[in-house]
Amino acid sequence: MTEINRKKQKKFTVIITMTILIIILLSSLNLYATYYNTRKTIELTIANQGMLTAQTVLNHFDVHIFEEYLKDEGSSQKLQMLDYELSDAKNYSDAKYAYILKANEENQLQLIVDGLRPEDSGENNGDCCILSNELKKVFVENKPFFTRIENNSSGTNVTAGVPIVGSNKEIIGSLVVNESVATVDKITDEVMKSSIPFFVFSGLFVLFSFGIFLLFQLWLRRDVKVEVGETEETYQVEFHSMLQTMRSIRHDFINHIQVIQGLLKIGREDRAVEYVNSLTNEVESIELPIKVKNPALLILLQSKWVRAQNDKVDMHLLVDDHHFQKIKSIDLIKILSNLIDNAFDATLLLLESERFINIEVKFTQAMYLFKVENIGPTIPEELKDKIFNVGFSTKEERRGVPRGDGLSIVKEVVNRYRGEIDVQSNKNSTTFIVKIPVKS
């Protein structure tokens, strides 16, 4: 494994590890948020229930008795009647404690009556909590309210209250009830226990999704690796061809320079100028004579054109003014490079004067048409189907390397695009025609 591959593998491992940690963190946060929201929802539900309970107590409470007491607050008899009335009204509900609060003229919170009869004096509803700072902060006499109160002696309570409306439609106080938060904890635990299957399902779903993501990444990496490998292999062939051409040009260039130097040394400047002019014409001849919009196709045809000039092959090019973007560049190169290389192999068997290759790359609204024609040996009719088989070739091995994969690669690409490939061969020429449907 190369250093680059090791770095890629290390980077991939770090990404996967970080992804797992992020998923665990987000799952934990989601679990905590679910628990917190469930608990707050239950507390809010109990608070609303508390207000309904307070309203129920108020509905069975004789407000007239409270109004009579307010007219004579010093009367112990009226206070006792108010206590009994509130106690009786509380019995119509599930309230643990019920009491009446009122804001005095200094806007100070004041406990009027706690609804406990003398025989219940052994009970303690936690007066220390009734007038706690938490309650003072949220207490509103003219509308319903609720709060959660923490106290060391009485524990935790959810307190809710509703306004008491007098006979003259004025607010004369608030009827308040307490509900132990132990009920909240109990309900929360029950809800959380019943939600365990949901959390398990959510966790498994997250793991399953991550597994699918991981498998997709591995498949994508493998697919990209294969495609990059094929691309590299295809372009390396063209690169080596261009490199060979550059070496040939370099060798010729050195020879040309030596000739020019020699002519100048002997004083034949006129012959030197004539020689330079001939070189200019030769350089212009290796430049591709047409404009090609597709970059990959341009490089391929330039390479093949230079080869044709070096190998004394009469090459004709006809390329439509189109980008050919409906087919991947790698697939376009696979088709044309293999067909053109086969054409070179065939026509180079002939004399220089007979060597000929014609290349057409056309576009219509329905398809791409690729045509490669060469003069060379005829392909027998019985071999026209076999030449597309992997490893089959009528050519000899080159330096011990088996040949015959080019046309099978072309066939595989054409099939992938649901195209067609046709072979026409006679004593005059051999033509390969490829048709690739163009989807809108």
CORFEN-V337273 format. One record per residue. RES is the residue in three letters. SS is DSSP state (2 for helix, 1 for strand, 0 for the rest). PSI is psi in radians with two decimals (NA if undefined). BURIAL is b if it has 16 or more other C-alpha atoms within 10 Angstrom, else e. Layout:
{{RES,SS,PSI,BURIAL} {RES,SS,PSI,BURIAL}}
This chain:
{{MET,0,2.25,e} {THR,0,2.90,e} {GLU,2,-0.64,e} {ILE,2,-0.75,e} {ASN,2,-0.67,e} {ARG,2,-0.70,e} {LYS,2,-0.71,e} {LYS,2,-0.75,e} {GLN,2,-0.72,e} {LYS,2,-0.76,e} {LYS,2,-0.74,e} {PHE,2,-0.71,e} {THR,2,-0.74,e} {VAL,2,-0.74,e} {ILE,2,-0.78,e} {ILE,2,-0.75,e} {THR,2,-0.81,e} {MET,2,-0.65,e} {THR,2,-0.75,e} {ILE,2,-0.79,e} {LEU,2,-0.71,e} {ILE,2,-0.71,e} {ILE,2,-0.76,b} {ILE,2,-0.78,e} {LEU,2,-0.83,e} {LEU,2,-0.64,e} {SER,2,-0.72,b} {SER,2,-0.78,e} {LEU,2,-0.68,e} {ASN,2,-0.71,e} {LEU,2,-0.78,e} {TYR,2,-0.77,e} {ALA,2,-0.67,e} {THR,2,-0.77,e} {TYR,2,-0.80,b} {TYR,2,-0.81,e} {ASN,2,-0.63,e} {THR,2,-0.78,b} {ARG,2,-0.78,b} {LYS,2,-0.66,e} {THR,2,-0.72,e} {ILE,2,-0.75,b} {GLU,2,-0.73,b} {LEU,2,-0.68,b} {THR,2,-0.75,e} {ILE,2,-0.63,b} {ALA,2,-0.75,b} {ASN,2,-0.69,b} {GLN,2,-0.64,e} {GLY,2,-0.70,b} {MET,2,-0.64,b} {LEU,2,-0.67,b} {THR,2,-0.76,b} {ALA,2,-0.67,b} {GLN,2,-0.62,b} {THR,2,-0.78,b} {VAL,2,-0.73,b} {LEU,2,-0.62,b} {ASN,2,-0.49,e} {HIS,0,0.13,b} {PHE,0,2.36,b} {ASP,0,1.73,e} {VAL,2,-0.47,b} {HIS,2,-0.66,e} {ILE,2,-0.69,b} {PHE,2,-0.69,b} {GLU,2,-0.68,b} {GLU,2,-0.66,e} {TYR,2,-0.69,b} {LEU,2,-0.44,e} {LYS,2,-0.41,e} {ASP,0,1.28,e} {GLU,0,-0.27,e} {GLY,0,-0.12,e} {SER,0,2.01,e} {SER,2,-0.52,e} {GLN,2,-0.79,e} {LYS,2,-0.58,b} {LEU,2,-0.72,b} {GLN,2,-0.72,b} {MET,2,-0.71,e} {LEU,2,-0.67,b} {ASP,2,-0.82,b} {TYR,2,-0.69,b} {GLU,2,-0.75,b} {LEU,2,-0.66,b} {SER,2,-0.75,b} {ASP,2,-0.72,b} {ALA,2,-0.61,b} {LYS,2,-0.53,b} {ASN,0,-0.29,e} {TYR,0,0.00,e} {SER,0,-3.13,b} {ASP,0,0.27,e} {ALA,0,2.38,b} {LYS,0,-0.76,e} {TYR,1,2.51,b} {ALA,1,2.39,b} {TYR,1,2.90,b} {ILE,1,2.28,b} {LEU,1,2.67,b} {LYS,1,2.49,b} {ALA,1,2.24,b} {ASN,0,-3.00,e} {GLU,0,-0.50,e} {GLU,0,0.19,e} {ASN,0,0.53,e} {GLN,0,2.45,e} {LEU,1,2.31,b} {GLN,1,2.27,e} {LEU,1,2.12,e} {ILE,1,-0.91,b} {VAL,1,2.54,b} {ASP,0,0.01,b} {GLY,0,0.27,b} {LEU,0,2.21,b} {ARG,0,2.82,b} {PRO,2,-0.64,e} {GLU,2,-0.25,e} {ASP,2,0.27,e} {SER,0,-0.31,e} {GLY,0,-0.36,e} {GLU,0,2.67,e} {ASN,0,2.03,e} {ASN,0,0.14,b} {GLY,0,1.13,e} {ASP,2,-0.50,e} {CYS,2,-0.49,e} {CYS,2,-0.45,b} {ILE,2,-0.69,b} {LEU,0,0.59,e} {SER,0,2.87,e} {ASN,2,-0.61,e} {GLU,2,-0.74,e} {LEU,2,-0.68,b} {LYS,2,-0.55,e} {LYS,2,-0.59,e} {VAL,2,-0.17,e} {PHE,0,2.18,b} {VAL,0,2.13,b} {GLU,0,-0.43,b} {ASN,0,0.17,e} {LYS,0,2.82,e} {PRO,0,2.67,b} {PHE,1,2.88,b} {PHE,1,2.77,b} {THR,1,2.89,b} {ARG,1,2.24,b} {ILE,1,2.20,b} {GLU,1,2.32,e} {ASN,1,2.42,e} {ASN,0,-0.61,e} {SER,0,-0.69,e} {SER,0,-0.03,e} {GLY,1,-2.68,e} {THR,1,2.35,b} {ASN,1,2.55,b} {VAL,1,2.08,b} {THR,1,2.34,b} {ALA,1,2.55,b} {GLY,1,2.71,b} {VAL,1,2.61,b} {PRO,1,2.57,b} {ILE,1,2.11,b} {VAL,1,2.21,b} {GLY,0,3.14,e} {SER,0,-0.39,e} {ASN,0,0.28,e} {LYS,0,0.27,e} {GLU,0,2.65,e} {ILE,1,2.16,e} {ILE,1,0.07,b} {GLY,1,-3.03,b} {SER,1,2.38,b} {LEU,1,2.14,b} {VAL,1,2.46,b} {VAL,1,2.67,b} {ASN,1,2.47,b} {GLU,1,2.22,b} {SER,1,2.37,b} {VAL,0,-0.17,b} {ALA,2,-0.58,e} {THR,2,-0.67,e} {VAL,2,-0.83,b} {ASP,2,-0.72,e} {LYS,2,-0.82,e} {ILE,2,-0.71,b} {THR,2,-0.80,b} {ASP,2,-0.73,e} {GLU,2,-0.75,e} {VAL,2,-0.74,e} {MET,2,-0.70,b} {LYS,2,-0.72,e} {SER,2,-0.33,e} {SER,2,-0.08,e} {ILE,2,-0.82,e} {PRO,2,-0.64,e} {PHE,2,-0.76,e} {PHE,2,-0.71,b} {VAL,2,-0.79,e} {PHE,2,-0.74,e} {SER,2,-0.75,e} {GLY,2,-0.78,b} {LEU,2,-0.65,e} {PHE,2,-0.72,e} {VAL,2,-0.80,e} {LEU,2,-0.72,e} {PHE,2,-0.76,e} {SER,2,-0.71,e} {PHE,2,-0.68,b} {GLY,2,-0.76,e} {ILE,2,-0.75,e} {PHE,2,-0.76,e} {LEU,2,-0.79,e} {LEU,2,-0.69,e} {PHE,2,-0.73,e} {GLN,2,-0.76,e} {LEU,2,-0.74,e} {TRP,2,-0.74,e} {LEU,2,-0.75,e} {ARG,2,-0.75,e} {ARG,2,-0.74,e} {ASP,2,-0.76,e} {VAL,2,-0.71,e} {LYS,2,-0.75,e} {VAL,2,-0.79,e} {GLU,2,-0.71,e} {VAL,2,-0.68,e} {GLY,2,-0.77,e} {GLU,2,-0.72,e} {THR,2,-0.79,b} {GLU,2,-0.74,e} {GLU,2,-0.77,e} {THR,2,-0.82,b} {TYR,2,-0.45,b} {GLN,2,-0.64,e} {VAL,2,-0.81,e} {GLU,2,-0.61,b} {PHE,2,-0.78,b} {HIS,2,-0.63,e} {SER,2,-0.79,b} {MET,2,-0.68,b} {LEU,2,-0.76,e} {GLN,2,-0.70,e} {THR,2,-0.76,b} {MET,2,-0.70,e} {ARG,2,-0.73,e} {SER,2,-0.75,e} {ILE,2,-0.72,e} {ARG,2,-0.77,e} {HIS,2,-0.80,e} {ASP,2,-0.65,e} {PHE,2,-0.76,e} {ILE,2,-0.76,e} {ASN,2,-0.72,e} {HIS,2,-0.74,e} {ILE,2,-0.73,e} {GLN,2,-0.70,e} {VAL,2,-0.80,e} {ILE,2,-0.75,b} {GLN,2,-0.74,e} {GLY,2,-0.74,e} {LEU,2,-0.69,b} {LEU,2,-0.63,e} {LYS,2,-0.61,e} {ILE,0,0.11,e} {GLY,0,0.30,e} {ARG,0,1.12,e} {GLU,2,-0.60,e} {ASP,2,-0.73,e} {ARG,2,-0.56,e} {ALA,2,-0.77,b} {VAL,2,-0.73,e} {GLU,2,-0.68,e} {TYR,2,-0.72,e} {VAL,2,-0.71,e} {ASN,2,-0.68,e} {SER,2,-0.61,e} {LEU,2,-0.67,e} {THR,2,-0.76,e} {ASN,2,-0.66,e} {GLU,2,-0.70,e} {VAL,2,-0.74,e} {GLU,2,-0.50,e} {SER,2,-0.40,e} {ILE,0,-0.02,b} {GLU,0,2.37,e} {LEU,0,2.20,b} {PRO,0,-0.02,e} {ILE,0,2.84,e} {LYS,0,2.33,e} {VAL,0,2.20,b} {LYS,0,-0.60,e} {ASN,0,2.07,e} {PRO,2,-0.80,e} {ALA,2,-0.74,b} {LEU,2,-0.66,b} {LEU,2,-0.82,e} {ILE,2,-0.76,b} {LEU,2,-0.88,b} {LEU,2,-0.60,b} {GLN,2,-0.74,b} {SER,2,-0.82,b} {LYS,2,-0.57,b} {TRP,2,-0.76,b} {VAL,2,-0.72,b} {ARG,2,-0.72,b} {ALA,2,-0.69,b} {GLN,2,-0.70,e} {ASN,2,-0.66,e} {ASP,0,0.16,e} {LYS,0,0.84,b} {VAL,0,2.27,b} {ASP,1,1.76,b} {MET,1,2.30,b} {HIS,1,2.37,e} {LEU,1,2.36,b} {LEU,1,1.82,e} {VAL,1,2.19,b} {ASP,0,2.69,b} {ASP,0,1.37,e} {HIS,0,2.70,e} {HIS,0,-0.33,e} {PHE,0,0.84,b} {GLN,0,-0.13,e} {LYS,0,-0.05,e} {ILE,0,2.44,e} {LYS,0,2.49,e} {SER,2,-0.70,e} {ILE,2,-0.67,b} {ASP,2,-0.65,b} {LEU,2,-0.75,b} {ILE,2,-0.70,b} {LYS,2,-0.77,b} {ILE,2,-0.98,b} {LEU,2,-0.69,b} {SER,2,-0.74,b} {ASN,2,-0.72,b} {LEU,2,-0.73,b} {ILE,2,-0.70,b} {ASP,2,-0.71,e} {ASN,2,-0.65,b} {ALA,2,-0.71,b} {PHE,2,-0.82,b} {ASP,2,-0.66,e} {ALA,2,-0.80,b} {THR,2,-0.40,b} {LEU,0,-0.16,b} {LEU,0,-0.21,e} {LEU,0,3.02,e} {LEU,0,2.71,e} {GLU,2,-0.63,e} {SER,2,-0.30,e} {GLU,2,-0.13,e} {ARG,0,2.24,b} {PHE,1,2.35,b} {ILE,1,2.31,b} {ASN,1,2.23,b} {ILE,1,2.23,b} {GLU,1,2.28,b} {VAL,1,1.82,b} {LYS,1,2.76,b} {PHE,1,2.32,b} {THR,0,3.03,e} {GLN,0,-0.39,e} {ALA,0,-0.42,e} {MET,1,2.89,b} {TYR,1,2.40,b} {LEU,1,2.06,b} {PHE,1,2.17,b} {LYS,1,2.22,b} {VAL,1,2.08,b} {GLU,1,2.45,b} {ASN,1,2.72,b} {ILE,0,2.27,b} {GLY,0,-2.90,b} {PRO,0,2.56,b} {THR,0,2.45,e} {ILE,0,2.08,b} {PRO,0,2.59,e} {GLU,2,-0.67,e} {GLU,2,-0.21,e} {LEU,2,-0.08,e} {LYS,0,-0.57,e} {ASP,0,-0.57,e} {LYS,2,-0.47,e} {ILE,2,-0.28,b} {PHE,2,-0.03,b} {ASN,0,2.54,e} {VAL,0,2.23,e} {GLY,0,-0.19,e} {PHE,0,2.34,b} {SER,0,2.55,b} {THR,0,-0.03,e} {LYS,0,2.67,e} {GLU,0,2.75,e} {GLU,0,2.53,e} {ARG,1,1.96,e} {ARG,0,0.70,e} {GLY,0,0.03,e} {VAL,1,2.15,e} {PRO,0,2.62,e} {ARG,0,2.87,e} {GLY,0,0.18,b} {ASP,0,-0.27,b} {GLY,2,-0.92,b} {LEU,2,-0.50,b} {SER,2,-0.61,b} {ILE,2,-0.75,b} {VAL,2,-0.78,b} {LYS,2,-0.72,b} {GLU,2,-0.74,b} {VAL,2,-0.78,b} {VAL,2,-0.74,b} {ASN,2,-0.66,e} {ARG,2,-0.57,e} {TYR,0,0.17,e} {ARG,0,0.70,e} {GLY,0,-2.92,b} {GLU,1,2.60,e} {ILE,1,2.31,b} {ASP,1,2.50,e} {VAL,1,2.22,e} {GLN,1,2.10,e} {SER,1,2.26,b} {ASN,0,-2.98,e} {LYS,0,-0.31,e} {ASN,0,-0.71,e} {SER,0,2.91,b} {THR,1,2.29,b} {THR,1,2.26,b} {PHE,1,2.21,b} {ILE,1,2.14,b} {VAL,1,2.29,b} {LYS,1,2.12,b} {ILE,1,2.04,b} {PRO,1,2.48,b} {VAL,0,2.04,b} {LYS,0,2.45,e} {SER,0,NA,e}}
